[in-house]
Amino acid sequence: MLLRLLRVVAVLAAVVALAGPAFSVVTGMASAVPGCAPTGHLLRYVVLFDAEESAPQAARSVRAACGTTTAYYPQIGVGVATSAEPTFRARFGVDRAYSAQAEALASPQRAELASPIVPRTAARVPDAAPALGADRSAEQWDMALIHAPQARTINRGSPDVLVGVLDSGIDATHPDLAAAVDPTRSAGCLSGKPDQSRSAWSPSTSAHGTHVAGTIAAADDGRGITGVAPGVRLASVKAVDEDGFIYPEYAVCGFMWAARQQMRIANSSYSLDPWLLTCSDVSGQAVAYEAVRRAVQYATAHGVLSIAAAGNERMDLANPRQDLRSPDNVPDPRPRPVNQHCNVLPAELPGVVAVSAIGAQRVKAGYSSYGSGVVAVTAPGGDWAQPSGVSSSGCVLSTVPGGYGYLCGTSMAAPHVSGVAALLASVRPEAGPQQLATLLRDQAEPLPCPARSAQRDALSAEFAGEAFYGHGVVDALTAVTAQPAATRPDAAVRPDSVAVVRSDRTQR
């Protein structure tokens, strides 16, 4: 659906500093600042500061520009502000403030006057299995493909390993997930500030996050389905709003929360909105790019391995030339030329493991984006054109609120990789993000270049296999059986998701 523009209301300023076990709060009314005229739409902005900026200083800067601070992350100099002052961005600095919501206002057709469009995420719950107790494991061709059943007989994953699902929320009442979800370490991020109330991190209209969660850690109890690592714990980090968008402030909050909760893995089966490719050389988008980059870098430096879907646009991410539909929160997205400064976020950020999708025949799914030097590994995402023999759809079966459902997409591939990474973290608790990423690549099974395909023909035969699959398809059994190599210190790193039913961008 389109962005629901907020009504203009007076709001209370709150500065939230993620600097320790407690949040600090500073209050004040933006409307009290002389010269402020809050006559526009109340919009949310992601704002950049210098690294040494204190919370009170940041609050004063936002207030002076006629805004109110909602959250501030002093570790990375990124804040979230709201303002109904039409000139807020100009006052604060166009190279330091950006509102993804404002893109809708720039559309020739105002978003609030437009007819709703079909949601891009798996926003509506697929038909659920009526019998939750039925064993559906025979339909999990995807788990067989990565040898997950054999791996579970050796190691199911450690409860000390916490995997964050940055998505649309997890249904913690689902019997396959109830034991895995940790409510004390879950949060909603839809204001840019973590909210631990259960309603903030539970799903409402979207089944996407619950589907992703089941692939990672659904219980091994002889009922329903079983995840790659059923012994690990999950944290629901809601970063997808009710209209299916993932704005920069949601992602920043999600990665910072992952770091604060000491998550070992953060699964991002989405790409940032409202641009399919976010360009670091374009005003505004550069602010969004830098804010998320800083958050990922911080999370990586604090022990979080980020795994992200490459996307479902059939795009060569190593050589992007055209963004086919951006911004996507307007009634009529248009194509635009792009260049090497434009990337799918967070998949193409340093330190992130980007994942492409294959179908049941171990060939790249037709929708999956790819790219030499971009895609690290591949995993089952499903493909209608590649029937599995047990599923008429060829998609991936997993949990949804009320039962089970099939979805296809790089969104479904990424959690398979997160599950394997969680197994690696379970057997190698000393390994940091860089080591885990290296192990994922080194242990992957290389896949040959497809014999013929339009996308393969656009690449040289020498590089097509690597561009499509990276180092290959992940293997759960190898993760729990391979002998560790000589211990290497995990040096500080630069933090270097259609469904076929448009489940991505959460990836679409």
Order of alpha helices (4+ residues) and beta strands (2+ residues): beta-alpha-beta-beta-alpha-beta-alpha-alpha-alpha-beta-beta-alpha-alpha-beta-alpha-beta-beta-alpha-beta-beta-beta-beta-beta-beta-beta-beta-alpha-alpha-alpha-alpha-alpha
